[in-house]
C-alpha cells in the first residue's frame, strides 16, 4: 500500500510538473524591452578609397544615359584620379542577385521605368521616383542607405524624365568634395519638384497625453513618416519622435487597442526608409520610457522637451518598434491557412516588422518568426484573385496586403500567375463610368468625388503587365498620383507605380455585357455545382452592362452572389445603375443586411420569408451589337425560381422582366424593391427620380401595387403582388428604365401587351420585346428566351424558332 501511495505521489508530481511545463510553454515569452545593440548605420557612401574605385555607375540602356554616366565618371576621375566602372542596369541587377558577391556602392541613374536597379529599390519602397514624382523636369538626389542589409549604399540620381536626371547629375557632381585620393559623400537628399510639400515646423512639443488613443499617435507618426520619406521637411522628425513616445507609453502600460492587439500599420516600413535622416541625430532627444521610467512631464531635458532621458533618438525608436514587434498579434499567435484571405490590419504590419528585423537584426528571433508566419499567412491568398470580403474598402485592404507581401518579400507568383490582372480587371467591371466602385457590401463606394480612389493594383498591373489601359482607368476615375500621408490603415501609397511609355487607352474589352466569373475558391467553399470546368461559365461574381466609358454612357451592375464577409443579400440584384453622369439606382450602404435595402425581389410563402439563395446563375446571355440580353436566376428561393430577364437597347433603355416560377405549390407574396436616388415622385405606374437636369423614369407595365417609402437610407419603391400558384406556374413583373435630360428630343414610352411582353415607342417607331414564351403575341412565333423586334431587325437569344 505504501509503495502504491508513493507511486501515486510520483505520478501526481509528474502530472503537476507536466502541467507546469505546459503552462510555461503556453505563457508568452517576456517582452524584451531593449535591442541588444542598435544596428550599424552606413551614413557615408565611399566612392573612391585611396585612389581605387569603390563604387560603380549604373546607366540604363536608354538614349542619353551613357553620356550622363560618362559625366559622373569624368568628374570623379578629375577629383581623385580613379575611374569608376560604368555598368548597365541589367548587369547591376544581376550583381545584386549574386549571393556573397561584390558589395560595392552604386550610383544609379534613372527611375522606375528606365533602370532595373531603380525599379528594385522602388519595389522595396526605398525610392519613389517614377513618371509622376518628382514630376516633369524635377529631380531627386538621394542616398538609399543599406537597403539590402549588407552594408551597401546606393545613390539615386533620379528624375521623372531625362531632363530631371540631367539636373540630378549636375547637382551630384557639384556636391563632390575629395579627401586626397579618396572620395565619399554623406547623406544626400536634394529635391526639386513643383510639389513643395508641407511647410517646415518649429521646435514644437506635442504632449504625449494629447494624442488620446495610441491609434491617434500611430496615425500621426505615419503621417510624419510619409512627409519625411517624401520631402524631408524640417521639424517632422521631432513630431515623429513625439508620436512614438506616446506609442511607447501605450506598449509599456499594455493599453487597450481598437483591434485588441497593437497595430501600427506602415510604421516599421517607414522607419526602415527614414531612420538615417539627419533629423534623428540628436543624442539627448529620446525618452527612457522603456527602461521602466514613467513619463515625467515636469522634467525638462537639455533640448527643452519634457520627459526625456539620455537615450539617443534612433535607439529609442528602434527599441520601441522592437517591443511592438514582439507584441504583434502574429508574434503572440501563430497563423495557418487563410484561404482566400480577408481584411486584417495586423498582417501587413507584421510583414513590415518581420522584414525589418530579419534584415538588420538577423540574430534576433522575432524577425524570422514573423516572416515564417507571414509566408504561411499569405500562401493561399496570393493564389486567389478575389478575397473573401465582398465590400470595397475592406477588399481593397486585403488586395493591398497581398500586393505588399508579393513585392516586398518578394514572391511574384501573385503577378506571374495572372491573379493581379484578374483583380485589376474586376475593379474595372465594378466601377461605373462616374468613377464609383462598389455599390455592394459594407462600403459607401470609392469615388473621385466622395473618397480618394485608391486601388493601387491598377497602377501595379499597368507597371507589371505593361498594359496602359489600367493606368487610363485609374486616371479616369480620379486616381491621385504620389503618396497620401494623411491616410492610416488604407493604401497610402496608392498613387505610386505611375509609369510612362505605355499606350493609355480605354479597356474596350469590358464594353457591352460582361460577366465576371467566380474565383475558383468560391465553387469549393460555396457549394456551387461541380465540376467547376463544366459550370464556371454559368456563375458570376458581378456582371456589368456598359455602353461606353464616358460618364454620359449607360452603366448597370448586377451581383451574382449573396453575402461573403461584409456582404449583403444581393444575389441577382441590381447594385448600381448610372446614366448621363448620375447614379439613379444604388445599393450602397454600411451595415444594411436587410433585403428591403436592395434592388431585388422578395418572395414570401404564406407570409414567411426566406433568404435569397447564395448563387445566381446565367441561363441566357447574348450581346448582339445594339441590343443585349441576359437571363439570370436563383432556384430554391422559398419554393420558387426567380429569373431576372434584362433586354438592353443600348444607350436607350433597360427592360427588366422578373419572372417567378413555382417549384412547389404555395400561396406566394412578392415585393420587387427599387432604391432610386434623387428627388423621387410616383405618378400612376411611373416613378421619376430627378438629379438636377437629368431624370430616370421607371415605368411599370402594370399589375403590382406600387408604394414609395423613405427612411434614413433614402427612397424605396415597393411593387407588391400575391399569387396562389401550382408547381410550374409563373408570374411576371415588368418594368422599363430609361434616363432623359431636358435636351433629349426623343421621348420613350412603353406599355405591357401580354405577360412578359411590352411595346416600346421611341421617336415614332415601335419595338416589341420580352420573354419569348411570356404570352401570345399576334404575328410573332418564337420560343426565344428573350427577343427584341425593332423597326430594322429582330434580335433573340435562346431560341430554335423565330418568325414574324
N, C-alpha and C positions, 0 to 999 in steps of 0.2 A: 504493500500500500504506500509506504514511504517513497519507494522508487517510482511508483506511478505518479505520486504528487510532485516529486522532483522533476519527472519528465514533463508533467503538465505545466509546471512553473517555467521550465526551459522553453516549452512550446509557446507559452504565453509571452515570455520575454522575446522570443524570436518574432512573434506576430507584432508585438509592440515596436520592436526595432524596425521591422519591415514597414510598418505604418509610418513610423517617424521618418524613415528614409524616403518613403513615397511622398509624405507631406513636404519634406525638404525639397524634393525634386520638383513638386508642383509649385512651390513658392517661387515667385520671380526672383532672379538674382538681384542683389542690391545694386542700385544705380550708382555708377562711378561718377563722381562729381567733377573730376578733372581728367584731362588728357595727360598721359604720362609725360609728353613733351609736345609742344606745338610743332607743326611741320616746318621743314626748311623752306624759306622763301627765296625765290630767284628774281630779285628785283632788278638786277642788271643783266644785260644781254651782251655777251662777249662776241665781237665780230672778228677781231684780229688779236692774236696773242703772241707778243714778241716777234712780230713780223710774219707769223704764219696764219693763214686763213682759218677761222674757227666757225665760219658760217657759210651758207650757200644762198644764192639769189635764185628765186623760183619765178620763172617767166612763163606765162600762159602761151600756148601756141595760137596766138591771135595777132592780127596786124597791130603794130605799134609797140607791143610789149617788149620785144627783143631790144629795141632802141632804148627803152626806159631802163631795162636791166643793165645795159651797157653803160648808161649814165651813172648808175649807182656804183658799178664796179670801178669805173674810172675815178670817181670821186674818192672812193676808199683807197684805191691804189695811190692816188696823188697824195693822200694824207699819211699813209703808212708804208707804202711800197708793196703791200700784199695784194694779190689779185684773187678775189673771191670767185669761185666757180659759179657759172650760170647753168642751171638745170631746168628741164621742162617740168611743168606741174605734174605730168604723168609720172616722170621719173621720181619726183619728190614724194608723190603719193605711194609709190612702190617702196621707197625707202622707209616711209613711216610704217609700212606693213611688216617690215623685217624685224623679227624679234632679236633683241640684242645687237642691232645694227648701229650705224652711225647716229650719234645723238647731237649732231651739230645743230646750231640755231639756223633758222631760215628767215630770209627777208622775202615776203610773199607779195607779189603784185597782183592786183585784180580784185575779183569779187565772187559772189556765189556762182555766177553764170560762167565766168571765164577761167577760173582756177580750181583744180581739183583739191588743192590744199586749203584754199579759202572755203571751198564747199564743205570740206571735212570739219573745219573749225566752226563754220556756220551751223552745221547739223548738231555739233556739240554745244551750240548756243554760246560759244566763246566769241563769236563775231556776229555782227548784224548787217554787214554791208551787202546790199542786193540792189535790184533795179530801182527801188524806191528810197533807199537810205544809203548815204546822206542826201540823195537827191541829185538832180541834174547839175553837173559841174562841181558838186560838193566833194569833199574829201575827208578821210579819217586815217590818221597815222596812229596806230595803236599797238602796244605790246600785249601779246597774249602770253601770260606767264604760266609755264609748266602745265599746259592743259592735258598732257598725256600722263602726268605723274612721273616722268622720267628725267626731270630737270632741264628739259629742252624748252627754250622760248621761241616765239615767233613774232616777227614784226610785220604787221599788215600795212601795206601801202595801198589803201583801198579807196574806191570811189564807185558811184553808180554807173559811170561811163568812163571812157578813156581819158577825157578831159580832166575828170576828177582824179584819176590815178596819176596823171601827169603832174597835177598840182601836189598830190601827196608825195610824189617822188622828190620834187624840188624842196618841199618843206623838210623832208627827212634829210636830204643832203645838207641843208643849211643847219641842221642840228648836230652834225657830226663834229666832235672835238677829240682829236687823238691824244694819247698819252705816250709819247715817244713812238715806238713801233707797235704799240697796242692800241686797240680801239674798242670801247664798249659804250653802250648807251643805257641810260637809266629808264625809268618808267615813262612811256610815251602815250599820250592821248591828246592829239591835236585835231580838232574837229572844225570843219566849216560846212554849214548847212543852212538852208533857209528856215529850217525848223530849229529855233533857238532854245526850245525847252523852257522850263520854269526859271524864274529869276533866282539868283543866289539868296540865301537866307543867312542872317547874322547868328551870333552866338546866343541862341535862344534855348532855354531849358524847357523840356516838356515833362511835366510831373508824371512820374510813373503811374500814380493812382488816378490821374486824369483820364487814362485810357478806358477805365471801367473794366471791360472784359478782356481776357487775354486775346480773344479773336480780334478785337479792335486794335490792339498793339501789333499783332501779326500783320493785319491789313495795312497798317501804316508802315511797318518795316518793309513789306513787299513793295509798296508804292515808292518808298525812298530808294529801295534797292534797284528798281527799274529805272529810276531817274539817274542814279549813279551809273548804271550799266550803259545807259543811252547817252548821257550828256556830261557826267562827272561834275554836275553843278555844285559849287561850293556850298557847304552847310548841311547837305543831305547825309553825309557820313555821320555827323553828330546826331541828326534826327533818327537815323537808322539805329545808332547805338542806344539811344534812349528807349526806343521801342523794344529793343532786345532786352533791356533791363527789366521792363515790365514782363516780358516773356519769362525771364529768369526767375522772377518772383513767383509767377504762376506755377512754374515747374517745381520750384523748391517747396512751395506750400501745397502742392498737389491739388490745385484749384480745379473746379469742375469746368468742362468744356462742352460746347453745344453738342458735339458729336462724340461725347464720352471720353475719347482719347484726344490728346493734343494733336492738332492738325495745323501745320504751318505752311502748307502749300509749297510755293516756289522757293521758300527761304533758303534751304540748303543749296539749291542750284544757283541762286543769286549770289550767295556767299562765295561759291567757287569762282564766280565771274569777277567779283569786285573786291575780294579780300586784300589784294595787293595795292589797292587805291591809296594814294597819299593821305586821304582824309582819315585813315585809321592808324596813322603813325604815332599819335600821341601816347607817350609812355605812361602817363598818370591818369588816363581818362576812363578807365574801366572800373566797374563795380566789383566788390568782393562778395557778392551775394552767395555764390556757390561755395564759398569757404565756410558757410554757416552763419554769416553775419546778417542780421536783419537790416533792411534798408533804413538809413537814418537821414531823414530829410533836413535835419538841423545841422548835420555835419557838412562842412564845405571843403572840398578838395582844392588843391592849388589852382585848378583851372576854373574854379567858381561853380562847378557843378555839384549839387548836393549828393550825398550818399555814395561817394566813390572811395575805393581803396587804391592799392598800389599796383593792381594787375593791369598790364597793357591791354589796349582795346582788342587787338586781334586774338590774344589768348582768351580774353573774357568771352568774346562772341563765339569762338571755336569751342570753348568749354560748354557754353550754353547749348550749342547745337549738338554737342556730344551727348549731353543729358537728354535733350529732346529725342535724339535718335534712339536712345535706349528705352524711352517711354512711348514710342510709337506703337500703334495698335499691332503692327506686324513684327515688332520686336518682342512684344509681350505674348502675342498669339501667333500660332502657325496658320498657314493657309493651305487650301487644297485646290482642286479643280474648280474654276469659276464658271465653267460652261461658256455661254456667250458673253459673260461679263455683265456688269451693271454699274450704275453710278456709285462710286466710292471715293470719297475725298481723302482717304488715308493712303491709298496705294501709290499714287503718283509721288507724294512727298516721301514715302518710304523708299521709292526708287531713287529719288534725288539724293537722299541721305545715304543710302547704301553705296551709290556710285562715288559720292564724295569721300566717304571714309575708307572705302576699299581702295581708292586710288591714292590717297595721301597718307593713310594710316593702315596699311595692309596687315600690320601685326595685331591690330585690334579685331576682336571677334565680330563686332557689330556690323561692319561693312559687308563682310562676306555673308553673314546671316541674312541681312535684308535683301541682298541681291539674289541669294539662293531662293528665298521665299517669293520674291517678285518674279523670278523666272517661272516658278510654278503658278503664280497668280495669273500671269499673262499668257501662259502657254496655250490655253484654249481660246480666249477672246481674240487673239490675233489670227485665228483660223476662221473667224466669222466676220462677215461684213456688217452684221446687224446686232446691236446689243439688246439686252432684254428690256431696257427702258423704252416704253412706247410714248415718249414725250420729248419734244425738242428741248434743249437746255440740259435736261438730265442725260439724254442720249449723247448730246454733244460732249458732255464732260467725260463720258466713257470713251467715245471715239478719240478724244484728245489724249487721254491717258494711254490708250493703246498706241497712238502715234508717237508719243513721247518715249514710251518704252522701246518701240521699234527703232527709233532714231538714236537714242542715247545709249542703249545697251551695247552695241547695236544688234538688231535682229530684223533684217529687212524682208523676211518672209511675208509680213503683212502687206508690203508693197508688191513684191515679186509674184505673189500668188494672185494678185488682182483684187484683193479684198478692199484696198483703199479706193481703187477705181469704182468698185461697186457702191461703196459708201458715198463717194462723191456724186455719182450718178443719181443715187437715191435722193440726195439733197436737191438736185435739180428737179426731180419729179415732184417732190413735196413742196416746192417753193413756187408761189404764184408769180405772175408777171408784175405784180405790185411790189415784189421783193419780200413777201411774207412767207415764212416757212412754218409748217405745223398745222394748227387748227385741230389737233387731236391730242389727247392725253393732258396731263397736268402741266400745261405750258400756256403762256399768253402769246406765243409765237415770237420769233425774232423778225424784225423788220428794219428797214433803213430809216423808218420814221419813229418807231417806238423804242427799239433797243439796238445796241451795236450788233451788226450782223457779223458773227464770228466763227462760222465753220471753217477753221483753218485747214481742214483736209482738202478743201477746194484748191487752195494755193499749193499745198503739198502735192496734190495729184497733178497739177499743171507742171510743177517742177520735175517730179519723178518720171511721169509718163510723156513729158514734152507735148502736152495737149493744151493749147491755148483756150479751148472752149471753157475750161474750168475757171480760168482767170477772167475770161469775158463775163461769165455768170457772176463771179464774185464782185466784180466792179458794178455790174448792172444792178445788183441787189444792194448797193451802197456799202460794200465792204470797205473798211478803212485799213490803209496800209500802216505798217510800223507797229510799235508796241502800244499797249493800252495799260499804263501803270496804275490806273485808278480802279482796276478790277481785281477781285480776290476770289479764288476758287472758281474762276472761269478762265478760258484761254486768253490770257493777257498778251500772248504772242501771236494772236490770230492774224495780224497783218504782216507777218513775215513770209518768206518764200515767194517774194514777188520777183519774177524773172522777166527778161526781155528776150527778143529773138523768136518768140512764138507768134503764130498767127492767131490773134484773139478774135474768135468768130463765134456766132451763136451755136449752141449744141442742137442743131436741127434734127439729130437722131431722136430727140424727145418731143417732136411735134406730133400732133394727132392724138389718137388713143393709145396710151402706153401703160400696160400693167407692169408692175414691178414684182417679180416673183418672191415668195417667201425665202428667207435664208434656210439653208439645209437643216439647221438645228431645230427649226420650228416644226418641221414634219415629224421629227422624232419626239420632241417634248410635248407637242400639242395634239398628238394622235391624229395627224392628217392621214388620208388614205395612203396605203403603201402598195407597191413600191413607189418611191419618190419619182423615179425616172418616168413612170407612166402617167403620173398625175401632176407633176410640177407645173405644167402649163395652165392648169385649171385653178391654181390657188395663188393668191397675190397678197402682198403686203399693202400696197396702195396702188391706185390706178388714176392717172392724170388724163385730162382732156384739154389739149392746148392748141389753139388755132394759130398762134404766133407768139412772139416774145415781147411785143410792145405791151405797155400797161393797158392799152385800149383793147387788146385782144382778149377773147374769152379764155377762162381757165376754170376747170372744175376738178375736184379731187374726191375720190371715194376711198373708204377704208376696207381692207379685205379681212380684218380680224378684230376681235374684241380684246380689250384689257391688255395684259402684259404689265410690267411694273409701271406705275403712274399712268396706266392706260384707262380708257373709258369704254363703255359698251357700244362701240360704233361700227361693228361689222356690217357691211352693206350700206352704211350711212354716207351721206354727202358731208364731208368735213369742211370744205371750203369752195366757194364759188365767187369769182370776181369777173368783172367786165367793165369796160370804159373807165378803167383806173380806180374802181371802187370795189370793196368787198360787200357782197349782198347776202350771202349765206355763210355763217361762220360758227363752227362747233367749239372754238377755243374757249378755254376757261380752266381754272385751277380747282381741283377737288370737286369735280362735278360728275360723280358717278351715276347720277340719276338719269335714266334713259330719256326722260322728258326734256333733257337739255341738249338733245341731239337731233339732227335732221334724219329721222329714221322712222320705222314703223313699229308700233307697239301692238302686240297680239295678246289678248286675254281670252281665257276659256272659262265660261261660267263665272266670270268676274274675277278670276285668279290669273295673275300674270306669271311670266316665266322669263328667265334671262335669254338674251339673244345668243344663239349658238356662236361658238368662238370663231369659226372659219366660214367665210363666204367663198363661193366657187364661181368660176366663169363658165357659163353654159353656152354662150354665143358671143362672138366678138368679130367685128369687121370694120375696117377703115377704108372707105371707098371714095377717097378724094374729098368732095364737098359734103359728103354725108357719112356718118359713122354710127355703128350700133354696138351696144353691149347688153348682155343679159347676165346678171349676177344673182346668186341665190344662196339662201341658208335653209337647210332642211332640219326637221325635228324641232321646229320653233313652236312650242306649246301645241303640238299636234298638227302643225301646218308647215308648208313650204312657202317662203316668201321670195319672190323673184322681183328684182328691181330692173326694169327694162328702160333703157335710155336710147332715144333716137335724137341724134345731134345733127342739125343742119348748121354747119359751121358758120360762125360769125352772125348767126341769126337767132336761133333758139334751141333749147333743150326740151324735148318731150319726155316726161318721167311717168312711166306706167308701172305702178306697183300691183303685181298680181299675187294673190294668195290662193293656194290650192290646199284643201283639207286633206291631211294624211290620215286623219281619224274623224269619225263623226263627232260633231260638237256644236255647242252654242258659242259662237265667237264674237268678240268685240275688237274693233280696230281703231287705232289712233295714229294717223300719219302726222308727224311733227315736223315743223319748219322753224328755223331760227333766223328770221330776216333781220338785217341791220339797217339802221337809219330811222327816218320818220315813217311810221307804218300806219296804213289805213286799210280797212277791209270794206269793200263796196260790192255787195252781192257775192258773186262767185270769184271776184278778182281781188287779190291783195296787191297793194302798191307800197313799195319801200323806196323812199326818196333819200338820196345822198347828194345834196347840192343840186346841180342841174340834171343829174342822172337819176333814173328810176328803174327799179326792177318790177316787172309785172309777173305775178304768179297766178295763172288762170286755171281754175278748177273746171273740169269737164262735167261737173255736176254729180250729185249723189250724196256725198258725205255732208254732215252738218259742220259748218266752219265757225271757229271762235278764236279770237285773239286775246291772249293774256300777256301781262307784263309783270316781271319780277326783277330781282336785283341784277340778273344777268342779261336782261333785255326783253325783247318781244318774242313770243312764241305763237305760231298758228297751229291749231289743232283741227284736223279733219277727221271726224269720227263717224263710224257706222257700225252696224251689227249685222250678223248673218248666221242663221241656223243652217249648217252645211253638212252634207253627207260626204264621205270619203270620195275624193276625186272631183268634187265641185270646186268652182273657182269664183273669186270676186276680184274686181279690178278698180283701182283708184287712179285716175289720170290727171296730170297737170302739165301745163306748158309754162316754161320760164324764159323770159326774154328781158333785155335791158335796152332802154332807149333814152336818148337825150333830147334836148329842145331842138337840136339841129337835124335830127333824124327825120327824113322826108317820108319814109315808107312806114306805114303802120302795119301791125300784125294783129290778127285776131284768130280765135280758134273756138271750135265747139265740138262736143262729142257727137258722133253719128251712130255709134254702136259700142258695146262694151269693148274697151281696149283699142278703139279706133277713133281718131279725131281728124277733123278737116281744118286745115290752117290756110287762112287767107293773108297774103302778103303782096302788097303792091299791085293789086288787081289780079293776081294769079293764085291758083288753088293747089294745095298739096294734101294728099291723103296719106296718113301714116298710122302705124300702130302695130299691134300684135297680130300675126297672120291668122291665127285661129280665134281671135278675140271676139269676132262677131261676123255675121253675114253682111257683106257689102255688095250691093248690086254691081255687076260688071267686073268684079275682082275675084279671081280664083287663085288662091295660093295657100300653101301650107307653111309659109315662111314663119320663122320665129319672130322676125321683125321686118317691116317693109316701110318704104318711103317712096310714094308715087308722086313725083313733081311734074311741072309743065314740060320739062325737057327729057326726063329719064325716070326709070323705075329702078330703085335700089332695094335689095333684100339680102337677108342673111339667114342661114339655117333652113334652106328650102329645097325641095325637089320639084316643086310645081309653082309656076307663076305665069299668069296670063291676065290681060285686062282688055 
